[in-house]
Amino acid sequence: MRFGPRETLFSYRSNIKTRTEMTPPTVVISLDLELSWGIFDLGFDDHVAKMARWTHDIGAPRLLNHLTGNGLSATWAVVGAMMRPSLPDVSDLPQVKYPHFSKPWFSYIPKQANEFTHPEWFGASLVEMIRSEKPEQEIGFHSFSHVPFGWAGMTRERAVAEYRLCAQTARELGIPATSFVFPRNSVAYVPELRDAGFTSFRDADEVAVHFANKKLTSIGMVWADFVRLSPRMVELSLKEGIVSIPGSLLIRYAAGWRKYIPDSSRLRRLRKGLERVRRNGGVFHVWFHPENLYAERPRLEKVVARFLEELGGLVRNREVRCLTMGQLASEFLRNSNNRDCNSSPASADAVCVDCATLERELTSRF
Protein backbone atom coordinates (compact mmCIF):
# COMPACT_ATOMS: atom_id res chain seq x y z
CA MET A 1 0.00 0.00 0.00
CA ARG A 2 1.34 3.45 -0.89
CA PHE A 3 1.34 6.14 1.79
CA GLY A 4 1.87 9.89 1.51
CA PRO A 5 3.79 11.83 4.19
CA ARG A 6 6.18 9.98 6.48
CA GLU A 7 4.10 10.82 9.53
CA THR A 8 1.13 9.06 7.95
CA LEU A 9 3.11 5.83 7.69
CA PHE A 10 4.36 6.25 11.25
CA SER A 11 0.81 6.80 12.48
CA TYR A 12 -0.33 3.66 10.70
CA ARG A 13 2.45 1.55 12.20
CA SER A 14 2.02 2.95 15.70
CA ASN A 15 -1.58 1.76 15.72
CA ILE A 16 -0.65 -1.88 15.06
CA LYS A 17 -1.38 -4.11 18.07
CA THR A 18 -0.53 -7.68 18.89
CA ARG A 19 -3.24 -10.35 18.85
CA THR A 20 -3.31 -10.49 22.66
CA GLU A 21 -3.80 -6.73 22.96
CA MET A 22 -6.74 -6.55 20.60
CA THR A 23 -10.41 -6.81 21.46
CA PRO A 24 -11.84 -10.32 20.87
CA PRO A 25 -13.44 -10.62 17.40
CA THR A 26 -16.34 -8.17 17.62
CA VAL A 27 -18.78 -6.68 15.13
CA VAL A 28 -20.67 -3.48 15.91
CA ILE A 29 -23.51 -2.17 13.74
CA SER A 30 -24.65 1.44 14.17
CA LEU A 31 -27.59 2.81 12.23
CA ASP A 32 -28.27 6.52 11.71
CA LEU A 33 -32.07 6.71 11.75
CA GLU A 34 -33.07 10.19 10.59
CA LEU A 35 -36.19 10.21 8.39
CA SER A 36 -36.35 13.71 6.86
CA TRP A 37 -34.14 15.24 9.54
CA GLY A 38 -30.98 13.93 7.94
CA ILE A 39 -31.19 15.78 4.64
CA PHE A 40 -33.71 18.64 4.72
CA ASP A 41 -30.99 21.30 5.04
CA LEU A 42 -29.39 20.03 1.83
CA GLY A 43 -32.70 20.01 -0.05
CA PHE A 44 -36.24 19.05 0.86
CA ASP A 45 -38.84 17.95 -1.68
CA ASP A 46 -41.45 15.26 -2.32
CA HIS A 47 -38.76 12.67 -3.04
CA VAL A 48 -37.18 13.20 0.39
CA ALA A 49 -40.58 13.00 2.09
CA LYS A 50 -41.43 9.76 0.25
CA MET A 51 -38.09 8.25 1.21
CA ALA A 52 -38.64 9.16 4.86
CA ARG A 53 -42.21 7.78 4.92
CA TRP A 54 -41.02 4.55 3.28
CA THR A 55 -38.29 4.24 5.91
CA HIS A 56 -40.81 4.81 8.70
CA ASP A 57 -43.39 2.35 7.36
CA ILE A 58 -41.32 -0.28 5.54
CA GLY A 59 -37.55 0.17 5.46
CA ALA A 60 -36.71 0.35 9.17
CA PRO A 61 -39.15 -2.44 10.17
CA ARG A 62 -37.66 -4.70 7.46
CA LEU A 63 -34.14 -3.96 8.64
CA LEU A 64 -35.19 -4.70 12.21
CA ASN A 65 -36.54 -8.07 11.06
CA HIS A 66 -33.25 -8.89 9.32
CA LEU A 67 -31.38 -8.14 12.55
CA THR A 68 -33.63 -9.97 14.99
CA GLY A 69 -34.17 -12.88 12.59
CA ASN A 70 -30.42 -13.49 12.74
CA GLY A 71 -30.19 -12.96 16.48
CA LEU A 72 -28.28 -9.69 16.20
CA SER A 73 -28.37 -6.43 18.13
CA ALA A 74 -27.49 -3.01 16.75
CA THR A 75 -27.19 0.56 17.96
CA TRP A 76 -29.98 2.61 16.42
CA ALA A 77 -28.77 6.21 16.61
CA VAL A 78 -32.05 8.10 16.36
CA VAL A 79 -32.62 11.84 15.96
CA GLY A 80 -34.10 12.88 19.30
CA ALA A 81 -36.89 15.01 17.83
CA MET A 82 -38.21 12.10 15.73
CA MET A 83 -38.44 9.91 18.84
CA ARG A 84 -41.38 12.05 19.88
CA PRO A 85 -44.93 11.98 18.53
CA SER A 86 -44.63 15.71 17.78
CA LEU A 87 -42.17 18.57 18.16
CA PRO A 88 -41.86 20.02 21.67
CA ASP A 89 -41.39 23.71 22.36
CA VAL A 90 -38.03 24.63 20.83
CA SER A 91 -38.43 28.40 20.98
CA ASP A 92 -35.63 28.71 23.56
CA LEU A 93 -33.09 26.77 21.48
CA PRO A 94 -30.11 28.93 20.49
CA GLN A 95 -30.26 29.61 16.76
CA VAL A 96 -27.81 28.27 14.22
CA LYS A 97 -27.10 29.84 10.85
CA TYR A 98 -25.07 27.75 8.45
CA PRO A 99 -23.68 29.13 5.17
CA HIS A 100 -25.59 26.42 3.27
CA PHE A 101 -28.88 26.86 5.17
CA SER A 102 -29.74 30.30 6.50
CA LYS A 103 -33.41 29.61 7.32
CA PRO A 104 -34.65 28.88 10.85
CA TRP A 105 -33.69 25.25 11.53
CA PHE A 106 -37.26 24.04 12.11
CA SER A 107 -38.85 26.00 9.28
CA TYR A 108 -39.76 22.88 7.26
CA ILE A 109 -41.64 21.21 10.12
CA PRO A 110 -45.40 21.75 9.56
CA LYS A 111 -47.17 23.35 12.50
CA GLN A 112 -49.16 20.87 14.60
CA ALA A 113 -47.43 18.00 12.77
CA ASN A 114 -47.40 14.59 14.48
CA GLU A 115 -46.47 11.03 13.60
CA PHE A 116 -49.94 10.24 12.26
CA THR A 117 -50.03 13.21 9.86
CA HIS A 118 -46.31 13.46 9.06
CA PRO A 119 -44.44 10.17 9.58
CA GLU A 120 -41.61 11.59 7.49
CA TRP A 121 -40.65 13.67 10.55
CA PHE A 122 -41.78 11.71 13.61
CA GLY A 123 -41.51 8.07 14.64
CA ALA A 124 -42.37 7.51 18.30
CA SER A 125 -44.14 4.21 17.53
CA LEU A 126 -41.23 3.11 15.32
CA VAL A 127 -38.76 3.68 18.16
CA GLU A 128 -41.05 1.77 20.51
CA MET A 129 -41.14 -1.13 18.03
CA ILE A 130 -37.34 -1.19 17.85
CA ARG A 131 -36.77 -1.10 21.59
CA SER A 132 -39.35 -3.84 22.28
CA GLU A 133 -37.71 -6.42 19.98
CA LYS A 134 -35.49 -9.35 20.99
CA PRO A 135 -32.58 -9.59 21.01
CA GLU A 136 -32.53 -6.15 22.57
CA GLN A 137 -31.60 -3.22 20.33
CA GLU A 138 -29.82 -0.17 21.71
CA ILE A 139 -31.47 3.21 21.20
CA GLY A 140 -28.72 5.79 20.88
CA PHE A 141 -28.94 9.44 19.91
CA HIS A 142 -28.13 11.15 16.63
CA SER A 143 -28.38 14.63 18.20
CA PHE A 144 -31.79 16.19 18.81
CA SER A 145 -32.37 17.95 15.47
CA HIS A 146 -29.49 16.79 13.22
CA VAL A 147 -27.46 19.98 13.33
CA PRO A 148 -23.87 19.36 12.08
CA PHE A 149 -21.78 19.99 15.19
CA GLY A 150 -18.42 20.71 13.55
CA TRP A 151 -19.64 22.99 10.77
CA ALA A 152 -19.28 26.77 10.62
CA GLY A 153 -22.44 28.28 12.08
CA MET A 154 -22.73 25.88 15.02
CA THR A 155 -22.27 27.25 18.54
CA ARG A 156 -21.33 25.71 21.85
CA GLU A 157 -24.62 26.95 23.32
CA ARG A 158 -26.63 25.06 20.70
CA ALA A 159 -24.52 21.93 21.21
CA VAL A 160 -25.15 21.97 24.95
CA ALA A 161 -28.86 22.54 24.35
CA GLU A 162 -29.00 19.63 21.88
CA TYR A 163 -27.33 17.32 24.41
CA ARG A 164 -29.68 18.52 27.12
CA LEU A 165 -32.77 17.80 24.99
CA CYS A 166 -31.43 14.34 24.15
CA ALA A 167 -30.91 13.57 27.84
CA GLN A 168 -34.38 14.91 28.64
CA THR A 169 -35.93 12.76 25.91
CA ALA A 170 -34.10 9.70 27.25
CA ARG A 171 -35.47 10.30 30.74
CA GLU A 172 -39.00 10.74 29.45
CA LEU A 173 -38.82 7.53 27.40
CA GLY A 174 -37.02 5.56 30.07
CA ILE A 175 -33.98 4.75 27.92
CA PRO A 176 -30.28 5.26 28.70
CA ALA A 177 -28.49 8.26 27.20
CA THR A 178 -25.34 6.25 26.54
CA SER A 179 -24.28 6.21 22.87
CA PHE A 180 -24.11 9.20 20.55
CA VAL A 181 -23.53 9.54 16.81
CA PHE A 182 -22.72 12.99 15.46
CA PRO A 183 -24.69 14.12 12.40
CA ARG A 184 -22.59 13.70 9.24
CA ASN A 185 -19.89 12.24 11.48
CA SER A 186 -18.80 15.81 12.29
CA VAL A 187 -17.35 15.34 15.78
CA ALA A 188 -17.19 18.42 18.02
CA TYR A 189 -17.97 19.55 21.59
CA VAL A 190 -16.97 16.19 23.04
CA PRO A 191 -16.36 17.40 26.64
CA GLU A 192 -19.87 18.85 26.65
CA LEU A 193 -21.22 15.50 25.44
CA ARG A 194 -19.48 13.81 28.36
CA ASP A 195 -20.85 16.38 30.80
CA ALA A 196 -24.37 15.64 29.51
CA GLY A 197 -23.97 12.04 30.71
CA PHE A 198 -23.16 10.22 27.48
CA THR A 199 -20.45 7.59 27.69
CA SER A 200 -19.56 6.69 24.09
CA PHE A 201 -19.65 8.16 20.60
CA ARG A 202 -18.91 6.99 17.09
CA ASP A 203 -15.68 8.53 15.94
CA ALA A 204 -14.46 9.13 12.38
CA ASP A 205 -13.81 6.07 10.23
CA GLU A 206 -10.42 4.39 10.27
CA VAL A 207 -9.80 4.49 6.54
CA ALA A 208 -7.66 1.98 4.66
CA VAL A 209 -5.96 4.70 2.61
CA HIS A 210 -5.20 8.07 4.19
CA PHE A 211 -3.81 11.24 2.64
CA ALA A 212 -3.02 14.60 4.20
CA ASN A 213 -5.55 16.13 1.79
CA LYS A 214 -9.15 15.43 2.90
CA LYS A 215 -10.47 15.46 -0.67
CA LEU A 216 -7.94 12.83 -1.72
CA THR A 217 -8.87 10.75 1.32
CA SER A 218 -12.55 10.91 0.31
CA ILE A 219 -11.65 9.82 -3.22
CA GLY A 220 -9.59 7.00 -1.72
CA MET A 221 -12.58 5.82 0.30
CA VAL A 222 -14.71 5.65 -2.84
CA TRP A 223 -11.92 3.87 -4.71
CA ALA A 224 -11.77 1.33 -1.86
CA ASP A 225 -15.42 0.44 -2.53
CA PHE A 226 -14.84 -0.20 -6.20
CA VAL A 227 -11.70 -2.31 -5.74
CA ARG A 228 -13.11 -4.21 -2.72
CA LEU A 229 -10.35 -3.12 -0.35
CA SER A 230 -10.38 -4.88 3.02
CA PRO A 231 -11.73 -2.51 5.71
CA ARG A 232 -9.75 -1.62 8.82
CA MET A 233 -10.41 -3.15 12.20
CA VAL A 234 -10.57 -0.54 14.98
CA GLU A 235 -9.89 -0.28 18.69
CA LEU A 236 -11.57 1.85 21.32
CA SER A 237 -9.94 4.69 23.23
CA LEU A 238 -10.83 7.25 25.86
CA LYS A 239 -11.13 10.81 24.48
CA GLU A 240 -12.01 13.72 26.73
CA GLY A 241 -13.28 11.21 29.29
CA ILE A 242 -15.67 9.47 26.89
CA VAL A 243 -15.27 6.24 24.89
CA SER A 244 -14.43 6.74 21.21
CA ILE A 245 -15.57 3.95 18.86
CA PRO A 246 -14.26 4.63 15.32
CA GLY A 247 -16.11 3.35 12.28
CA SER A 248 -14.68 0.72 9.94
CA LEU A 249 -16.98 0.77 6.93
CA LEU A 250 -19.89 2.85 5.67
CA ILE A 251 -22.27 0.95 3.39
CA ARG A 252 -22.92 3.64 0.78
CA TYR A 253 -26.37 4.08 -0.65
CA ALA A 254 -27.09 3.27 -4.29
CA ALA A 255 -28.12 6.69 -5.62
CA GLY A 256 -26.32 9.12 -7.90
CA TRP A 257 -22.82 8.01 -8.87
CA ARG A 258 -22.83 5.53 -5.97
CA LYS A 259 -25.26 3.30 -7.85
CA TYR A 260 -22.34 2.30 -10.06
CA ILE A 261 -20.60 0.58 -7.15
CA PRO A 262 -21.34 -3.11 -7.88
CA ASP A 263 -23.36 -4.87 -5.21
CA SER A 264 -20.80 -7.67 -5.39
CA SER A 265 -18.10 -5.15 -4.38
CA ARG A 266 -20.14 -3.94 -1.40
CA LEU A 267 -20.74 -7.49 -0.20
CA ARG A 268 -17.13 -8.49 -0.83
CA ARG A 269 -15.83 -5.70 1.41
CA LEU A 270 -18.24 -6.74 4.15
CA ARG A 271 -17.12 -10.35 3.85
CA LYS A 272 -13.47 -9.32 3.96
CA GLY A 273 -14.22 -7.41 7.15
CA LEU A 274 -15.89 -10.44 8.72
CA GLU A 275 -13.00 -12.69 7.75
CA ARG A 276 -10.42 -10.23 9.03
CA VAL A 277 -12.08 -9.71 12.40
CA ARG A 278 -12.68 -13.44 12.77
CA ARG A 279 -9.01 -14.22 12.17
CA ASN A 280 -7.26 -11.30 13.83
CA GLY A 281 -9.66 -9.85 16.40
CA GLY A 282 -10.45 -6.20 16.97
CA VAL A 283 -13.68 -4.40 16.17
CA PHE A 284 -15.37 -4.33 12.77
CA HIS A 285 -17.74 -1.36 13.01
CA VAL A 286 -20.24 -1.20 10.14
CA TRP A 287 -22.64 1.72 9.81
CA PHE A 288 -25.22 3.09 7.41
CA HIS A 289 -28.57 4.85 7.22
CA PRO A 290 -31.82 2.84 7.05
CA GLU A 291 -33.09 5.58 4.72
CA ASN A 292 -30.45 4.53 2.19
CA LEU A 293 -32.25 1.24 1.53
CA TYR A 294 -34.80 3.28 -0.44
CA ALA A 295 -32.76 4.14 -3.55
CA GLU A 296 -32.64 1.43 -6.23
CA ARG A 297 -34.53 -0.83 -3.84
CA PRO A 298 -34.17 -3.66 -3.07
CA ARG A 299 -30.49 -3.61 -4.10
CA LEU A 300 -28.94 -2.46 -0.84
CA GLU A 301 -31.38 -4.40 1.32
CA LYS A 302 -30.26 -7.63 -0.38
CA VAL A 303 -26.60 -6.81 0.35
CA VAL A 304 -27.35 -5.97 3.98
CA ALA A 305 -29.57 -9.03 4.42
CA ARG A 306 -26.85 -11.33 3.13
CA PHE A 307 -24.24 -9.70 5.36
CA LEU A 308 -26.45 -10.05 8.45
CA GLU A 309 -27.21 -13.67 7.60
CA GLU A 310 -23.51 -14.51 7.37
CA LEU A 311 -22.73 -12.53 10.52
CA GLY A 312 -25.51 -14.36 12.37
CA GLY A 313 -23.94 -17.67 11.41
CA LEU A 314 -20.54 -16.60 12.77
CA VAL A 315 -22.16 -15.42 16.01
CA ARG A 316 -24.02 -18.70 16.46
CA ASN A 317 -20.76 -20.59 15.89
CA ARG A 318 -19.12 -18.32 18.47
CA GLU A 319 -16.47 -17.19 16.01
CA VAL A 320 -17.32 -13.50 16.52
CA ARG A 321 -19.47 -11.40 18.84
CA CYS A 322 -22.03 -8.79 17.84
CA LEU A 323 -22.29 -6.03 20.45
CA THR A 324 -23.91 -2.62 20.62
CA MET A 325 -21.84 0.50 21.11
CA GLY A 326 -23.00 0.72 24.70
CA GLN A 327 -22.13 -2.89 25.49
CA LEU A 328 -18.67 -2.58 23.97
CA ALA A 329 -17.97 0.72 25.75
CA SER A 330 -18.97 -0.83 29.08
CA GLU A 331 -16.59 -3.75 28.51
CA PHE A 332 -13.78 -1.39 27.46
CA LEU A 333 -14.13 0.70 30.60
CA ARG A 334 -14.26 -2.35 32.82
CA ASN A 335 -11.13 -3.83 31.25
CA SER A 336 -9.30 -0.49 31.23
CA ASN A 337 -10.10 0.09 34.88
CA ASN A 338 -8.86 -3.35 35.90
CA ARG A 339 -5.70 -3.13 33.78
CA ASP A 340 -4.70 0.38 34.83
CA CYS A 341 -5.41 -0.11 38.50
CA ASN A 342 -3.52 -3.42 38.64
CA SER A 343 -0.48 -2.25 36.67
CA SER A 344 0.64 0.94 38.42
CA PRO A 345 -1.57 2.18 41.26
CA ALA A 346 0.59 5.20 41.99
CA SER A 347 0.42 6.61 38.48
CA ALA A 348 -2.99 5.30 37.46
CA ASP A 349 -5.21 6.62 40.25
CA ALA A 350 -6.72 9.39 38.14
CA VAL A 351 -7.34 7.03 35.24
CA CYS A 352 -8.89 4.42 37.50
CA VAL A 353 -11.27 6.89 39.08
CA ASP A 354 -12.31 8.22 35.68
CA CYS A 355 -12.87 4.77 34.17
CA ALA A 356 -14.61 3.47 37.26
CA THR A 357 -17.05 6.37 37.25
CA LEU A 358 -17.87 5.88 33.58
CA GLU A 359 -18.18 2.14 34.03
CA ARG A 360 -20.69 2.58 36.86
CA GLU A 361 -22.69 4.89 34.61
CA LEU A 362 -22.79 2.31 31.81
CA THR A 363 -23.38 -0.70 34.05
CA SER A 364 -26.40 0.97 35.64
CA ARG A 365 -27.93 1.44 32.17
CA PHE A 366 -27.63 -2.12 30.84
Beta strands, then each sheet from edge to edge (+ up, - down):
strand 1: 26-33
strand 2: 75-78
strand 3: 138-141
strand 4: 179-180
strand 5: 200-203
strand 6: 237-239
strand 7: 242-246
strand 8: 249-250
strand 9: 283-288
strand 10: 321-323
sheet 1: 3+ 2+ 1+ 9+ 8+
sheet 2: 3+ 2+ 1+ 10+
sheet 3: 4+ 5+ 7+ 6-
end
